[in-house]
Amino acid sequence: MRIIFASLLTISILAGIGLIFWQQEWQFSRPTPVPANYSNVQSGDSISNELLSSLNLQENDQIFIHFYNFDCPCSRFNIKEFQNLVIQFESEVKFLAVLETIDKKKVKSINSEKNMI
C-alpha cells in the first residue's frame, strides 16, 4: 500500500511539474497580441521636434528608447542588461524608457527600485 501511495504521489508531483512547464512554454509560444492603437514604424522614421523638445532632447541627440511592460516577463528579465547599457553609454546616448502603464506607483517603483528613469 505504501509503494502504491508513494508511486501515485511521485507521478502526481511529476505531472504537476510537467503541467507548469507546459503552460509556461505554451504561454510564450503564442503570438503577442497587436495593440488596438498600433502604428507601424519604419526604420529611419523620425520623432517630431515637438516631442523631442518636450523631453528636453535636441534634434541631433542619439536616443535609445526602451519599451517596458510590467506584465511581460521578458521586460523584467532584461532590466539588468538595460541598466548595464545605461552605465556603459550614458555619456554618449540619451536613454528613454517608455513604460506601458499610467499607474504612478509603478512608475515611481521602477524609478527607485530599478534606477531606470
Secondary structure as GFF3:
##gff-version 3
##sequence-region A 1 117
A	DSSP	alpha_helix	2	29	.	.	.	ID=ss1
A	DSSP	alpha_helix	49	54	.	.	.	ID=ss2
A	DSSP	beta_strand	63	68	.	.	.	ID=ss3
A	DSSP	alpha_helix	73	77	.	.	.	ID=ss4
A	DSSP	alpha_helix	79	89	.	.	.	ID=ss5
A	DSSP	beta_strand	94	99	.	.	.	ID=ss6
A	DSSP	alpha_helix	104	113	.	.	.	ID=ss7
###
